[in-house]
Amino acid sequence: MNPSSPWWTPAVHADRRPLLLTRNRILAAIRGWLAGEGFTEVDPAALAISPGNEAHLHGFRTEAIGNDGVPRSMYLHTSPEFAMKKLLAAGETRIHAFSHVWRNRERGPLHSPEFTMLEWYRVDEPYTQLMVDTVTFLQLAAHESGASHLRFRDRTCDPFQEPERVTVADAFEAHAGVDLLGSINPDGSTDAERLGVELDRIGVRRASDDTWSDMLSRVLSEKVEPKLGIGRITILDHYPAAEAALARRVPGDGRVAERFEVYACGVELANGFGELTDPEEQRRRFEAEMDEKARVYGERYPLDEDFLAALALMPPASGIAMGFDRVVMLATGAPRIDDVMWVPVG
Protein backbone atom coordinates (compact mmCIF):
# COMPACT_ATOMS: atom_id res chain seq x y z
CA MET A 1 0.00 0.00 0.00
CA ASN A 2 1.37 3.41 -0.99
CA PRO A 3 0.61 5.82 1.87
CA SER A 4 1.05 8.79 -0.47
CA SER A 5 -1.92 7.71 -2.61
CA PRO A 6 -5.51 8.43 -1.46
CA TRP A 7 -7.49 5.50 -0.07
CA TRP A 8 -9.97 5.78 -2.93
CA THR A 9 -7.48 5.04 -5.70
CA PRO A 10 -8.16 1.59 -7.19
CA ALA A 11 -4.76 0.11 -6.31
CA VAL A 12 -4.94 1.22 -2.68
CA HIS A 13 -8.53 0.03 -2.34
CA ALA A 14 -7.59 -3.35 -3.78
CA ASP A 15 -4.95 -3.71 -1.04
CA ARG A 16 -7.37 -2.61 1.67
CA ARG A 17 -10.43 -4.57 0.54
CA PRO A 18 -9.53 -7.93 2.16
CA LEU A 19 -9.21 -6.17 5.51
CA LEU A 20 -12.55 -4.44 5.02
CA LEU A 21 -14.33 -7.68 4.11
CA THR A 22 -12.84 -9.27 7.23
CA ARG A 23 -14.21 -6.32 9.19
CA ASN A 24 -17.68 -7.12 7.83
CA ARG A 25 -17.37 -10.78 8.82
CA ILE A 26 -16.27 -9.88 12.35
CA LEU A 27 -19.14 -7.42 12.73
CA ALA A 28 -21.64 -10.03 11.51
CA ALA A 29 -20.25 -12.70 13.86
CA ILE A 30 -20.45 -10.45 16.91
CA ARG A 31 -23.89 -9.16 15.96
CA GLY A 32 -25.09 -12.74 15.52
CA TRP A 33 -23.70 -13.79 18.90
CA LEU A 34 -25.42 -10.87 20.63
CA ALA A 35 -28.74 -11.72 18.96
CA GLY A 36 -28.37 -15.32 20.09
CA GLU A 37 -27.88 -14.11 23.65
CA GLY A 38 -31.12 -12.14 23.60
CA PHE A 39 -29.68 -8.65 23.07
CA THR A 40 -31.73 -6.02 21.29
CA GLU A 41 -29.79 -3.80 18.89
CA VAL A 42 -30.54 -0.10 19.35
CA ASP A 43 -29.53 2.97 17.35
CA PRO A 44 -28.84 6.00 19.56
CA ALA A 45 -28.86 9.47 18.03
CA ALA A 46 -25.41 10.97 17.48
CA LEU A 47 -26.43 14.51 18.42
CA ALA A 48 -26.54 15.09 22.17
CA ILE A 49 -26.93 17.83 24.76
CA SER A 50 -23.59 16.79 26.27
CA PRO A 51 -20.75 14.82 24.65
CA GLY A 52 -19.82 13.32 28.01
CA ASN A 53 -18.48 14.76 31.24
CA GLU A 54 -14.95 13.45 31.63
CA ALA A 55 -12.20 16.02 31.99
CA HIS A 56 -9.94 14.76 29.20
CA LEU A 57 -12.63 13.71 26.74
CA HIS A 58 -13.10 16.24 23.94
CA GLY A 59 -16.25 16.56 21.86
CA PHE A 60 -17.18 18.16 18.54
CA ARG A 61 -19.56 21.07 19.02
CA THR A 62 -22.20 22.05 16.50
CA GLU A 63 -25.24 24.33 16.43
CA ALA A 64 -28.83 23.25 15.96
CA ILE A 65 -31.25 25.92 14.73
CA GLY A 66 -34.88 25.33 15.60
CA ASN A 67 -38.02 26.39 13.74
CA ASP A 68 -37.92 29.62 15.74
CA GLY A 69 -34.47 30.41 14.32
CA VAL A 70 -32.82 30.29 17.74
CA PRO A 71 -29.45 28.47 17.76
CA ARG A 72 -28.76 25.84 20.37
CA SER A 73 -25.41 24.22 21.12
CA MET A 74 -25.26 20.46 20.66
CA TYR A 75 -22.47 17.91 20.38
CA LEU A 76 -21.63 14.77 18.47
CA HIS A 77 -21.56 12.07 21.12
CA THR A 78 -18.27 10.58 22.30
CA SER A 79 -20.19 7.46 23.34
CA PRO A 80 -23.84 6.33 23.17
CA GLU A 81 -23.70 5.73 26.94
CA PHE A 82 -26.13 8.38 28.16
CA ALA A 83 -28.74 7.45 25.55
CA MET A 84 -28.42 3.73 26.22
CA LYS A 85 -28.77 4.16 29.97
CA LYS A 86 -31.97 6.10 29.36
CA LEU A 87 -33.20 3.02 27.48
CA LEU A 88 -32.34 0.88 30.52
CA ALA A 89 -34.36 3.28 32.66
CA ALA A 90 -37.21 2.88 30.16
CA GLY A 91 -37.23 -0.89 30.68
CA GLU A 92 -34.73 -2.48 28.28
CA THR A 93 -32.59 -5.18 29.87
CA ARG A 94 -30.04 -6.38 27.29
CA ILE A 95 -29.08 -3.90 24.58
CA HIS A 96 -26.18 -3.21 22.27
CA ALA A 97 -25.24 -0.65 19.61
CA PHE A 98 -22.60 -0.35 16.93
CA SER A 99 -22.29 3.45 16.95
CA HIS A 100 -20.15 5.94 15.13
CA VAL A 101 -18.69 8.22 17.80
CA TRP A 102 -16.53 11.33 17.65
CA ARG A 103 -13.61 12.41 19.83
CA ASN A 104 -11.66 15.57 19.22
CA ARG A 105 -7.90 15.94 19.73
CA GLU A 106 -7.38 12.26 18.83
CA ARG A 107 -5.43 11.18 15.73
CA GLY A 108 -2.78 8.52 15.25
CA PRO A 109 -2.21 4.84 14.39
CA LEU A 110 -4.71 3.80 17.09
CA HIS A 111 -6.94 6.89 17.06
CA SER A 112 -9.37 8.41 14.60
CA PRO A 113 -11.60 11.42 15.37
CA GLU A 114 -14.53 9.31 14.15
CA PHE A 115 -14.64 5.59 14.87
CA THR A 116 -17.01 2.70 15.59
CA MET A 117 -17.80 1.75 19.16
CA LEU A 118 -19.60 -1.39 20.22
CA GLU A 119 -21.41 -0.74 23.50
CA TRP A 120 -23.57 -3.25 25.37
CA TYR A 121 -25.42 -3.47 28.69
CA ARG A 122 -26.74 -6.23 30.94
CA VAL A 123 -29.32 -5.45 33.63
CA ASP A 124 -29.00 -7.29 36.96
CA GLU A 125 -25.81 -9.06 35.87
CA PRO A 126 -22.32 -8.61 37.34
CA TYR A 127 -19.67 -6.63 35.53
CA THR A 128 -17.49 -9.74 35.42
CA GLN A 129 -19.85 -11.16 32.78
CA LEU A 130 -18.74 -8.36 30.46
CA MET A 131 -15.18 -9.65 30.76
CA VAL A 132 -16.35 -13.02 29.46
CA ASP A 133 -18.27 -11.34 26.63
CA THR A 134 -15.24 -9.32 25.52
CA VAL A 135 -12.94 -12.33 25.41
CA THR A 136 -15.57 -14.14 23.34
CA PHE A 137 -15.65 -11.26 20.85
CA LEU A 138 -11.86 -11.27 20.50
CA GLN A 139 -11.97 -15.01 19.83
CA LEU A 140 -14.70 -14.49 17.22
CA ALA A 141 -12.59 -11.77 15.58
CA ALA A 142 -9.57 -14.07 15.38
CA HIS A 143 -11.69 -16.89 13.99
CA GLU A 144 -13.26 -14.74 11.28
CA SER A 145 -9.84 -13.40 10.22
CA GLY A 146 -8.33 -16.89 10.15
CA ALA A 147 -5.70 -15.87 12.70
CA SER A 148 -4.43 -17.84 15.69
CA HIS A 149 -3.12 -14.68 17.36
CA LEU A 150 -3.95 -11.00 17.57
CA ARG A 151 -1.10 -8.77 16.39
CA PHE A 152 0.03 -5.16 16.72
CA ARG A 153 3.51 -4.30 15.46
CA ASP A 154 5.88 -6.80 17.07
CA ARG A 155 3.46 -7.87 19.82
CA THR A 156 1.18 -10.88 19.74
CA CYS A 157 -1.63 -12.18 21.93
CA ASP A 158 -3.40 -15.54 21.92
CA PRO A 159 -7.08 -14.78 22.62
CA PHE A 160 -7.82 -18.47 23.17
CA GLN A 161 -5.60 -18.68 26.25
CA GLU A 162 -7.07 -18.07 29.70
CA PRO A 163 -6.91 -14.29 30.19
CA GLU A 164 -4.86 -12.67 32.93
CA ARG A 165 -6.95 -10.68 35.42
CA VAL A 166 -4.99 -8.22 37.54
CA THR A 167 -5.89 -5.15 39.60
CA VAL A 168 -4.53 -1.75 38.63
CA ALA A 169 -2.66 -1.61 41.93
CA ASP A 170 -0.99 -4.98 41.35
CA ALA A 171 -0.08 -4.04 37.78
CA PHE A 172 1.54 -0.81 38.98
CA GLU A 173 3.53 -2.76 41.54
CA ALA A 174 4.57 -5.47 39.09
CA HIS A 175 5.45 -3.33 36.07
CA ALA A 176 6.45 0.01 37.58
CA GLY A 177 7.34 -0.73 41.22
CA VAL A 178 4.76 1.85 42.36
CA ASP A 179 2.63 1.55 45.50
CA LEU A 180 -0.52 3.08 44.02
CA LEU A 181 -2.92 2.33 46.88
CA GLY A 182 -0.53 4.10 49.24
CA SER A 183 -1.56 7.36 47.56
CA ILE A 184 -5.32 6.71 47.83
CA ASN A 185 -7.23 7.47 51.01
CA PRO A 186 -9.95 5.14 52.36
CA ASP A 187 -12.68 7.43 51.00
CA GLY A 188 -11.20 7.34 47.49
CA SER A 189 -9.58 10.78 47.60
CA THR A 190 -6.00 10.93 46.37
CA ASP A 191 -2.63 12.21 47.57
CA ALA A 192 -0.68 13.76 44.68
CA GLU A 193 2.36 14.50 46.81
CA ARG A 194 2.73 10.89 47.86
CA LEU A 195 2.35 9.59 44.31
CA GLY A 196 4.86 12.20 43.16
CA VAL A 197 7.43 10.75 45.54
CA GLU A 198 6.86 7.36 43.90
CA LEU A 199 7.42 8.80 40.42
CA ASP A 200 10.63 10.50 41.52
CA ARG A 201 11.86 7.23 42.98
CA ILE A 202 11.36 5.26 39.76
CA GLY A 203 12.59 8.08 37.50
CA VAL A 204 9.36 9.00 35.72
CA ARG A 205 9.22 12.67 34.78
CA ARG A 206 6.54 14.92 36.22
CA ALA A 207 5.66 18.60 36.16
CA SER A 208 5.25 20.72 39.25
CA ASP A 209 1.54 21.23 38.54
CA ASP A 210 0.74 17.60 37.70
CA THR A 211 -2.36 16.28 39.41
CA TRP A 212 -2.58 12.78 40.87
CA SER A 213 -4.54 11.77 37.76
CA ASP A 214 -1.84 13.19 35.46
CA MET A 215 0.82 11.13 37.19
CA LEU A 216 -1.25 7.97 37.19
CA SER A 217 -1.83 8.35 33.44
CA ARG A 218 1.88 8.84 32.78
CA VAL A 219 2.93 5.73 34.69
CA LEU A 220 0.13 3.75 33.06
CA SER A 221 1.08 4.75 29.51
CA GLU A 222 4.87 4.58 29.94
CA LYS A 223 5.39 1.64 32.27
CA VAL A 224 2.26 -0.49 32.53
CA GLU A 225 0.24 -0.55 29.30
CA PRO A 226 3.10 -1.81 27.06
CA LYS A 227 3.29 -4.92 29.28
CA LEU A 228 -0.42 -5.77 29.14
CA GLY A 229 -1.99 -8.31 26.83
CA ILE A 230 1.34 -9.77 25.76
CA GLY A 231 0.94 -13.47 24.98
CA ARG A 232 -2.60 -13.52 26.38
CA ILE A 233 -5.42 -11.05 27.08
CA THR A 234 -5.09 -8.89 30.20
CA ILE A 235 -8.12 -7.68 32.13
CA LEU A 236 -7.03 -4.67 34.20
CA ASP A 237 -9.55 -4.51 37.05
CA HIS A 238 -10.42 -2.37 40.11
CA TYR A 239 -9.51 1.07 38.80
CA PRO A 240 -9.05 3.75 41.45
CA ALA A 241 -12.41 5.32 42.29
CA ALA A 242 -11.02 8.72 41.28
CA GLU A 243 -10.60 7.35 37.74
CA ALA A 244 -14.07 5.80 37.48
CA ALA A 245 -16.61 8.60 37.35
CA LEU A 246 -19.38 6.33 36.04
CA ALA A 247 -18.72 3.19 38.08
CA ARG A 248 -19.83 1.79 41.43
CA ARG A 249 -17.32 1.51 44.27
CA VAL A 250 -16.09 -2.00 45.08
CA PRO A 251 -18.02 -3.21 48.15
CA GLY A 252 -15.81 -2.96 51.21
CA ASP A 253 -13.07 -0.84 49.59
CA GLY A 254 -13.89 2.78 48.78
CA ARG A 255 -10.49 3.29 47.15
CA VAL A 256 -11.36 1.33 44.01
CA ALA A 257 -14.30 0.88 41.66
CA GLU A 258 -15.95 -1.75 39.50
CA ARG A 259 -14.16 -0.58 36.39
CA PHE A 260 -11.93 -2.66 34.14
CA GLU A 261 -10.17 -2.38 30.80
CA VAL A 262 -9.25 -5.17 28.39
CA TYR A 263 -5.84 -5.19 26.69
CA ALA A 264 -4.29 -7.21 23.89
CA CYS A 265 -0.81 -6.58 22.42
CA GLY A 266 -0.41 -3.57 24.71
CA VAL A 267 -3.52 -1.95 23.17
CA GLU A 268 -6.57 -0.98 25.21
CA LEU A 269 -9.68 -2.41 23.55
CA ALA A 270 -12.59 -2.11 25.99
CA ASN A 271 -13.65 -0.21 29.09
CA GLY A 272 -16.34 -1.72 31.34
CA PHE A 273 -18.21 -0.79 34.50
CA GLY A 274 -20.52 -1.91 37.20
CA GLU A 275 -22.71 1.12 36.57
CA LEU A 276 -23.31 3.90 39.06
CA THR A 277 -27.05 4.56 39.45
CA ASP A 278 -27.06 7.24 42.19
CA PRO A 279 -27.96 10.52 40.43
CA GLU A 280 -26.68 12.79 43.20
CA GLU A 281 -23.32 11.02 43.40
CA GLN A 282 -23.11 11.06 39.60
CA ARG A 283 -23.80 14.82 39.56
CA ARG A 284 -21.03 15.44 42.09
CA ARG A 285 -18.57 13.41 40.02
CA PHE A 286 -19.53 15.13 36.78
CA GLU A 287 -19.16 18.57 38.36
CA ALA A 288 -15.71 17.66 39.68
CA GLU A 289 -14.71 16.43 36.21
CA MET A 290 -15.94 19.64 34.60
CA ASP A 291 -14.09 21.74 37.17
CA GLU A 292 -10.91 19.94 36.17
CA LYS A 293 -11.69 20.39 32.47
CA ALA A 294 -12.17 24.11 33.03
CA ARG A 295 -8.86 24.30 34.90
CA VAL A 296 -6.87 22.47 32.21
CA TYR A 297 -8.64 23.38 28.97
CA GLY A 298 -10.66 26.48 29.83
CA GLU A 299 -14.02 24.96 28.88
CA ARG A 300 -16.75 22.81 30.34
CA TYR A 301 -19.61 20.79 28.88
CA PRO A 302 -23.22 20.99 30.07
CA LEU A 303 -24.73 18.21 32.15
CA ASP A 304 -27.46 16.12 30.57
CA GLU A 305 -30.20 16.67 33.12
CA ASP A 306 -32.45 14.06 31.50
CA PHE A 307 -29.66 11.50 31.93
CA LEU A 308 -29.29 12.33 35.62
CA ALA A 309 -33.06 12.09 36.08
CA ALA A 310 -33.12 8.73 34.28
CA LEU A 311 -30.48 7.31 36.62
CA ALA A 312 -33.05 7.37 39.41
CA LEU A 313 -35.10 4.85 37.40
CA MET A 314 -32.21 2.79 36.06
CA PRO A 315 -31.90 -0.72 37.53
CA PRO A 316 -28.55 -2.21 38.59
CA ALA A 317 -26.60 -2.91 35.41
CA SER A 318 -23.20 -3.49 33.89
CA GLY A 319 -22.03 -1.85 30.69
CA ILE A 320 -19.00 -1.72 28.43
CA ALA A 321 -17.65 0.04 25.36
CA MET A 322 -15.27 -1.66 22.92
CA GLY A 323 -13.28 0.00 20.15
CA PHE A 324 -14.47 -2.11 17.22
CA ASP A 325 -11.93 -0.78 14.70
CA ARG A 326 -9.07 -1.64 17.05
CA VAL A 327 -10.34 -5.19 17.39
CA VAL A 328 -10.35 -5.50 13.59
CA MET A 329 -6.82 -4.02 13.47
CA LEU A 330 -5.46 -6.63 15.86
CA ALA A 331 -7.33 -9.50 14.21
CA THR A 332 -5.95 -8.60 10.77
CA GLY A 333 -2.55 -7.31 11.88
CA ALA A 334 -3.21 -3.92 10.26
CA PRO A 335 -0.75 -1.24 11.42
CA ARG A 336 -3.18 1.71 11.42
CA ILE A 337 -6.80 2.22 12.31
CA ASP A 338 -7.43 3.92 8.94
CA ASP A 339 -6.53 0.64 7.21
CA VAL A 340 -9.65 -1.10 8.54
CA MET A 341 -12.16 1.75 8.05
CA TRP A 342 -14.20 1.67 4.83
CA VAL A 343 -13.92 5.46 4.53
CA PRO A 344 -11.19 6.95 6.74
CA VAL A 345 -11.54 10.50 8.02
CA GLY A 346 -9.78 12.78 5.55
MORA-V570964 format. One record per run of one state. SS is the DSSP state (H for helix, E for strand, L for the rest). FROM is the first residue (numbers start at 1). TO is the last residue. If there is no record, write none. Layout:
BEGIN
ss from to
SS FROM TO
SS FROM TO
END
This chain:
BEGIN
ss from to
L 1 9
H 10 36
L 37 39
E 40 41
L 42 46
E 47 48
L 49 59
E 60 65
L 66 70
E 71 76
L 77 80
H 81 90
L 91 93
E 94 102
L 103 107
E 108 108
L 109 110
E 111 111
L 112 113
E 114 123
L 124 127
H 128 145
L 146 149
E 150 152
L 153 154
E 155 158
L 159 163
E 164 167
H 168 176
L 177 180
H 181 183
E 184 184
L 185 189
E 190 190
L 191 191
H 192 202
L 203 211
H 212 227
L 228 230
E 231 232
L 233 233
E 234 237
L 238 239
E 240 240
H 241 243
L 244 246
E 247 247
L 248 248
E 249 250
L 251 252
E 253 257
L 258 258
E 259 264
L 265 266
E 267 275
L 276 278
H 279 297
L 298 304
H 305 311
L 312 316
E 317 323
H 324 332
L 333 336
H 337 340
L 341 346
END
